[in-house]
Amino acid sequence: MRHWMLLIIGTMVFTINRILASNHYVMKEDGFIKRRLDSPFHLRQPENLLKFLNQMHCNDQAEEGFKKMQRRRNRLDDHILITAQLMQQIIEKSKCARIYVKLKGAGDYLRTTGASLKRLRFPEKMEKDEKNGEPVCKNYIDVTNADYVYNKLRSFTSEVVQSMKIEREEHLLQEEFGLKDAESVTETMRNIAVKGLLNNPQSWKFHMLGSYYWRLVGNVKNALECARLSVLLAPEESRDIPLLSLGTILVRAKMWDDAEIILNAAVNNGSEHSENYVALATLFALKHNFKRAREYFKIVEKLNTVMYSSTYTMRQYIDCLEPLDNEASKLFGYVKYMMREIKDVNKLRQDVTVYQNKIIQQQVPLASRYNNNDAQLKTNLLSRYQYCSTRQASDTQASTVFCDFYSDLQMQLESKQFDAELLEWQVNHYKNRLFERMPKEYKSQLEFLYNTAKPILPIRKNT
C-alpha cells in the first residue's frame, strides 16, 4: 500500500511540474478555455518559487508600465490634435502679416524728421559759400573720440560702424513726393549743411542738417558722426532733436537696444514733443514690445492728434502682429510640452522593455510550447513577427539559427506608435510648418519666440 502511495505522489509531482511548465489556459471570447502559449509563466525552472515570484513582479511591472505608456500616448494624440487646430488658426491670422511685416516705420521716421526740422531756426550769418563740398562734419570742428557722446555703446565701436548699413531715405521721399522733389530736397539739404558748417562750425544745427543729408544718401558712418557732434554741441532745450536723429539711425540699422537708450534720452530731453514718442513707440513696435508701444502712442494722442492719426499704419501693424505673436508663442509652448511628453513615453518604453527582457530570459522558447495537436496555434505563431540569432553548438561548434516569436507586448513596443524619433518628427512638423508659412521678415521673431517659449499644457477651448 505504501508503495502505491509513493507512486501516486510521484506521478502527481511529475504531472504538476508538466502543467506548470507547459499548460497555461485562458478563457476566450467564444467561451472556450484554450491554451495560452505566450503566457509569461512558461518558466525554465517552474519549481523555483523565487523565480516564479520574480517573474510575476516583472510581468506586473511590464503591464502597468505599458498601461501608463498607452495613457500618455493617447494624451499626446489629443495634444497633437489641439496643436493642429491652433496651427490652422495662426495661418488664418497670418494673412495680415504679409502686408504689415514689411514695414520698417519708414513713414514715421519721415514725419518725425519733418517735425524736428520745423523747430530749427537759422539766424546765423552765411557769408562764405562752397558749391561742391560735402558736409563731412568732422572736417569742420576739432574734436577727439573722447569728446563724443555715448562712447560706451556697442553701436559706436569702429567695427560695428564699418559693418552697419541703412537704406537711403531719399528712396522713401521718392515714394511720397516723386523723384524730382526728392532729389531737390537732398541737394538743398547738402547745400545748406555745407554752407552752414563753413560759416558756423560750432553750430549744432548744421551738424544736424549734415546728419539728415547723409541719411538721405544712405551713408551711415557720416550720418552717425554728424548726429553725435550735434548732440555734443546742442543746448539742453534742443538736444532731443539730434538725439532723435541719432536714435532713428540706429533703429534703421537694427541696433535696437542702443537705439532704445538714445530715444529714451530724446523723450526725457523733449517730453513735450510728440515726434520723440512716435519714434520710441515705433521702435517698441518693431521690437514686438507691443504693450510699451501702445503706451507711447497714447501719449502721442494726447500731445498731437494730427501726428497720432498719421501713425495709423504702425498701429495696424501692432493690431496684426500682437495676437500672431501670442498664438505662435503658445504653439511653441505646446511643441515643447509634447517633446517632454515624448521623452516620458520613451522612458516608459525603455523601462517596459527591460522588464520584458527579464521575463523572456526566464521562459522556455515560445516555439517549443506547441505539440502535434496545436496545428492552428502553430499557424498563428508563424504569422507573428520573428526574431532570430545564430548560435554555435558547444560540441560541434556548428552554427545554428534559433528563432523565437514576439509576444503581443513586444509587438506593441516595437510598433511605430511608440517610436520616439517618429513622434518627435510629427510634433516638430508644426514648428517647421509655421516657419515655412510665415514671411521671411517675421522669421527672426519666430526664432526669438521659440527660444523663449516655456512648455505649455495644450488645453482644448470650451465651445
C-alpha positions in Angstrom: 0.0 0.0 0.0 2.8 2.3 0.9 4.5 1.6 -2.4 1.3 2.6 -4.3 1.1 5.9 -2.3 4.6 6.8 -3.2 4.0 6.1 -6.8 0.8 8.2 -6.8 2.6 11.1 -5.1 5.5 10.9 -7.6 3.1 10.8 -10.5 1.3 13.9 -9.1 4.5 15.9 -8.7 5.6 15.0 -12.2 2.2 15.9 -13.6 2.1 19.2 -11.7 5.6 20.1 -12.9 4.5 19.4 -16.5 1.4 21.6 -16.0 3.5 24.4 -14.6 5.9 24.0 -17.4 3.6 23.9 -20.4 -0.1 24.0 -19.6 -1.5 27.5 -19.4 -5.1 28.3 -20.3 -7.2 31.4 -20.9 -10.9 32.0 -21.4 -11.5 33.1 -25.0 -14.3 35.4 -26.2 -16.2 32.4 -27.5 -16.5 30.9 -24.0 -14.0 28.1 -24.6 -10.9 27.6 -22.5 -7.8 27.3 -24.7 -4.1 27.0 -24.2 -2.2 30.3 -24.0 1.2 29.6 -25.5 2.6 33.1 -25.0 2.0 33.0 -21.2 5.0 34.6 -19.3 4.9 31.7 -16.8 6.3 29.0 -19.0 9.4 29.1 -16.9 12.7 27.2 -17.4 12.6 26.4 -13.7 8.9 26.1 -12.8 9.6 24.5 -9.5 11.7 27.6 -8.3 9.3 29.7 -6.2 11.6 32.7 -6.0 11.9 32.8 -9.8 8.1 32.4 -10.2 7.5 35.4 -7.8 10.1 37.5 -9.5 8.5 36.6 -12.9 5.1 37.7 -11.5 6.7 41.0 -10.3 8.3 41.7 -13.7 5.1 40.8 -15.5 3.1 43.2 -13.3 5.6 46.0 -13.8 5.7 45.5 -17.5 1.9 45.5 -17.8 1.5 48.5 -15.5 4.2 50.4 -17.3 2.6 49.6 -20.7 -0.8 50.9 -19.5 0.9 54.2 -18.4 2.7 54.4 -21.7 -0.6 53.9 -23.6 -2.4 56.6 -21.5 0.4 59.1 -22.1 0.5 58.2 -25.8 -3.3 58.7 -26.1 -3.0 62.0 -24.3 -0.2 63.0 -26.7 -2.7 62.3 -29.6 -5.1 64.7 -28.0 -2.4 67.4 -27.7 -1.3 66.9 -31.3 -4.9 67.5 -32.4 -5.2 70.6 -30.3 -1.9 71.9 -31.8 -3.1 71.2 -35.3 -6.2 73.3 -34.7 -4.1 76.1 -33.3 -1.8 75.9 -36.3 -4.8 76.4 -38.6 -5.9 79.5 -36.6 -2.5 81.0 -36.8 -2.3 80.5 -40.6 -5.7 82.4 -40.9 -4.4 85.2 -38.7 -1.1 85.5 -40.5 -2.7 86.9 -43.7 -2.3 90.4 -42.4 1.3 89.8 -41.6 2.2 89.6 -45.3 1.2 93.2 -45.6 2.4 94.8 -42.3 5.5 92.7 -41.6 7.4 94.5 -44.3 7.0 97.9 -42.6 10.1 99.5 -41.2 8.4 102.5 -39.7 9.6 104.5 -42.7 6.7 106.9 -42.9 7.0 107.6 -39.2 10.7 108.4 -39.5 10.0 110.9 -42.2 7.3 112.6 -40.2 9.5 112.8 -37.1 12.3 114.3 -39.2 10.0 116.8 -40.7 8.6 117.8 -37.2 12.2 118.3 -35.9 13.2 120.4 -38.9 10.3 122.8 -38.2 11.8 123.5 -34.8 15.2 124.7 -36.3 15.9 128.4 -36.6 18.8 129.8 -38.7 19.7 133.3 -37.7 23.4 132.6 -38.3 25.3 134.6 -40.9 26.1 132.7 -44.1 28.8 134.8 -45.8 31.1 132.1 -47.1 29.9 129.7 -49.7 31.1 126.4 -51.3 29.3 124.9 -54.2 30.8 121.4 -54.5 31.6 120.5 -50.9 30.2 117.6 -48.8 29.1 118.1 -45.1 31.7 115.8 -43.6 31.2 117.2 -40.1 34.5 116.1 -38.5 36.3 118.2 -41.1 34.8 121.4 -39.7 35.4 121.0 -36.0 38.4 119.8 -33.9 37.2 117.1 -31.6 38.6 113.8 -30.3 36.9 110.5 -29.9 36.7 111.1 -26.1 34.5 114.2 -26.8 31.8 112.2 -28.5 28.7 111.2 -26.5 27.7 107.5 -25.8 31.2 106.2 -26.5 30.4 103.0 -24.4 27.6 101.9 -26.7 28.4 99.0 -28.9 26.9 100.7 -31.9 29.7 103.3 -32.0 32.6 100.9 -32.0 34.6 101.2 -35.2 34.0 97.5 -36.1 30.2 97.9 -35.8 30.1 101.2 -37.6 32.1 99.8 -40.6 29.6 96.9 -41.0 26.5 99.0 -40.4 24.1 99.7 -43.3 20.9 101.8 -43.7 18.5 102.2 -46.6 18.7 105.6 -48.4 15.9 107.7 -47.1 15.8 109.6 -50.4 14.0 106.5 -51.7 11.4 107.0 -49.1 11.0 110.6 -50.1 10.6 109.5 -53.7 7.7 107.3 -52.7 5.9 110.2 -51.1 6.9 113.2 -53.3 8.3 111.8 -56.5 11.9 111.6 -57.9 12.5 115.2 -58.8 11.2 116.6 -55.5 13.2 114.0 -53.5 16.4 114.9 -55.4 15.7 118.6 -54.9 15.3 118.1 -51.1 18.6 116.1 -51.0 20.5 118.8 -52.9 19.0 121.6 -50.8 19.9 119.8 -47.6 23.5 119.4 -48.8 24.0 123.0 -49.8 22.6 124.4 -46.6 24.6 121.9 -44.4 27.9 122.7 -46.3 27.4 126.5 -46.2 26.3 126.4 -42.6 29.3 124.3 -41.4 31.7 126.5 -43.4 30.3 129.7 -41.7 29.3 128.3 -38.3 31.2 125.1 -37.5 30.3 125.3 -33.8 26.5 125.4 -34.6 24.8 122.1 -33.7 22.0 122.9 -36.2 24.3 122.4 -39.3 25.8 119.2 -37.9 22.2 118.2 -37.6 21.4 119.0 -41.2 24.6 117.2 -42.2 23.3 114.1 -40.4 19.9 114.4 -42.3 21.8 114.7 -45.6 23.8 111.6 -45.0 20.7 109.7 -44.0 19.1 110.7 -47.3 22.0 109.3 -49.3 22.5 106.2 -47.1 25.9 106.9 -45.6 25.5 105.6 -42.1 29.1 106.4 -40.8 28.9 110.1 -41.7 25.2 110.3 -40.5 26.2 109.0 -37.1 29.2 111.2 -36.8 27.3 114.4 -37.6 24.4 113.4 -35.2 26.8 112.7 -32.4 28.6 116.0 -32.9 25.2 117.8 -32.9 24.2 116.1 -29.6 27.6 117.3 -28.2 27.1 120.9 -29.3 23.3 121.3 -28.8 21.9 123.2 -25.8 19.8 121.3 -23.4 16.5 122.6 -24.6 17.2 121.4 -28.2 19.2 118.3 -27.5 16.3 116.0 -28.2 16.4 116.9 -31.9 19.8 115.4 -32.6 19.1 112.6 -30.1 16.0 111.7 -32.2 18.0 111.6 -35.4 20.8 109.6 -33.8 18.3 107.1 -32.3 16.3 106.6 -35.6 19.6 106.0 -37.5 20.3 103.1 -35.1 16.8 101.8 -35.5 17.2 101.7 -39.2 20.5 99.9 -38.7 18.6 97.4 -36.4 20.8 98.3 -33.4 17.6 98.4 -31.4 18.9 98.1 -27.8 21.2 101.1 -28.2 18.5 103.0 -30.1 16.2 102.5 -27.1 18.7 104.1 -24.8 19.1 107.1 -27.1 15.4 107.6 -27.9 14.6 107.4 -24.2 17.1 110.2 -23.7 15.3 112.2 -26.5 11.9 111.7 -24.7 13.5 112.8 -21.4 15.0 115.9 -23.1 12.0 116.8 -25.1 9.0 115.4 -23.2 6.6 117.9 -24.8 7.4 117.0 -28.4 5.2 114.2 -29.8 7.7 113.2 -32.5 10.0 111.7 -29.8 7.3 109.5 -28.5 6.3 108.4 -32.1 9.9 107.3 -32.7 10.1 105.4 -29.4 6.7 103.8 -29.9 7.7 102.7 -33.4 10.9 101.2 -32.0 9.0 99.2 -29.4 6.5 98.0 -32.1 9.4 96.8 -34.3 10.9 95.0 -31.2 7.4 93.4 -30.7 7.1 95.0 -27.3 3.5 96.0 -28.2 2.5 96.9 -24.7 5.1 99.7 -24.4 4.4 100.8 -28.0 0.7 101.3 -27.1 1.6 103.3 -24.0 3.7 105.8 -26.0 1.2 106.0 -28.8 -1.4 107.0 -26.2 0.9 109.8 -25.1 1.2 111.0 -28.8 -2.6 111.0 -29.0 -2.8 113.4 -26.0 0.0 115.7 -27.3 -0.8 115.9 -31.0 -3.9 114.3 -32.5 -2.8 115.1 -36.1 0.5 113.2 -35.7 -1.3 110.4 -33.9 -3.6 110.0 -36.9 -0.6 109.7 -39.2 0.6 106.7 -37.2 -2.4 104.6 -38.2 -0.4 102.1 -40.3 2.1 101.4 -37.5 -0.8 100.9 -35.1 -2.4 98.5 -37.6 1.0 96.7 -37.6 0.6 96.2 -33.8 -3.0 95.0 -34.1 -1.9 92.4 -36.7 1.2 91.1 -35.1 0.4 91.2 -31.4 -2.2 88.3 -31.5 0.0 86.5 -34.0 3.0 86.6 -31.6 0.8 85.3 -28.7 -0.6 82.4 -30.8 2.8 81.5 -32.2 4.4 81.6 -28.7 1.5 79.3 -27.4 2.1 76.8 -30.3 5.8 76.7 -29.5 4.9 76.1 -25.8 2.7 73.2 -26.9 5.5 71.8 -29.0 8.0 71.9 -26.1 5.5 70.3 -23.8 4.8 67.5 -26.2 8.5 66.9 -26.7 8.7 66.4 -23.0 5.8 64.0 -23.2 7.6 62.0 -25.9 10.6 61.7 -23.6 8.3 60.4 -20.9 6.7 57.9 -23.3 10.2 56.7 -24.5 11.4 56.4 -20.9 8.4 54.2 -20.0 9.0 52.2 -23.2 12.6 51.6 -22.2 11.5 50.5 -18.7 8.9 48.1 -20.0 11.5 46.7 -22.4 13.8 46.0 -19.5 11.1 44.1 -17.7 10.1 42.3 -20.9 13.7 41.1 -21.4 13.8 39.8 -17.9 10.6 37.9 -18.5 12.0 36.4 -21.7 15.2 35.2 -20.0 13.3 33.0 -17.6 10.9 31.5 -20.2 11.2 28.4 -22.3 11.3 29.3 -26.0 7.9 30.2 -27.4 8.3 28.0 -30.5 8.8 24.8 -28.3 5.5 25.1 -26.4 3.1 23.7 -29.0 2.6 20.0 -29.8 1.2 18.0 -32.7 -2.4 18.8 -31.7 -1.7 22.5 -31.9 -1.8 23.0 -35.6 -3.9 26.1 -35.5 -1.9 27.6 -32.7 1.3 26.9 -34.6 -0.2 28.7 -37.7 -1.0 31.7 -35.5 2.5 31.7 -34.1 4.1 31.5 -37.5 2.1 34.6 -38.6 3.8 36.6 -35.8 7.0 38.6 -36.2 10.0 36.5 -35.5 13.5 37.3 -34.2 16.4 35.1 -34.8 20.0 34.7 -33.6 22.9 32.5 -34.7 24.5 30.3 -32.1 27.3 27.7 -32.1 26.8 24.2 -30.7 29.1 23.5 -27.8 30.2 20.1 -29.1 30.4 20.5 -32.8 30.8 24.3 -33.0 28.4 24.2 -35.9 26.3 27.4 -36.4 22.6 27.0 -35.8 19.9 29.6 -36.3 17.5 29.9 -33.3 14.2 31.7 -33.8 11.5 32.8 -31.4 8.3 34.8 -31.7 7.4 38.2 -30.4 4.7 38.3 -27.7 1.8 40.7 -28.1 3.5 43.2 -25.7 6.8 43.0 -27.6 5.0 43.7 -30.9 3.3 46.7 -29.5 6.6 48.0 -28.0 8.2 47.7 -31.5 5.3 49.5 -33.3 5.6 52.9 -34.9 3.0 54.1 -32.4 5.7 54.4 -29.7 8.7 55.4 -32.0 10.2 58.4 -30.3 12.0 59.6 -33.4 8.8 59.5 -35.5 6.8 61.2 -32.8 9.4 64.0 -32.5 9.3 64.5 -36.3 5.5 64.7 -36.2 5.5 67.3 -33.4 8.4 69.3 -34.8 6.4 69.4 -38.1 4.1 72.1 -36.6 7.1 74.3 -35.7 8.7 73.8 -39.1 5.5 74.4 -40.9 5.0 77.7 -39.1 8.4 78.9 -40.2 7.7 77.9 -43.8 4.3 79.7 -43.9 5.4 83.0 -42.4 7.0 85.8 -44.3 10.8 85.8 -44.2 10.8 89.2 -42.4 9.0 87.5 -39.5 11.2 84.5 -39.1 13.7 86.2 -36.7 10.8 87.0 -34.4 9.6 83.4 -34.7 13.1 82.2 -33.6 13.0 84.5 -30.6 9.5 83.3 -29.7 10.6 79.6 -29.9 13.8 80.2 -27.9 11.9 82.0 -25.1 8.7 79.8 -25.1 8.0 77.7 -22.0 6.3 74.3 -22.1 2.5 74.8 -22.0 -0.1 72.0 -21.5 -2.3 72.0 -24.6 -5.9 72.6 -23.4 -8.9 72.4 -25.7 -11.1 75.5 -25.6 -14.6 75.1 -24.4 -17.0 75.7 -27.2 
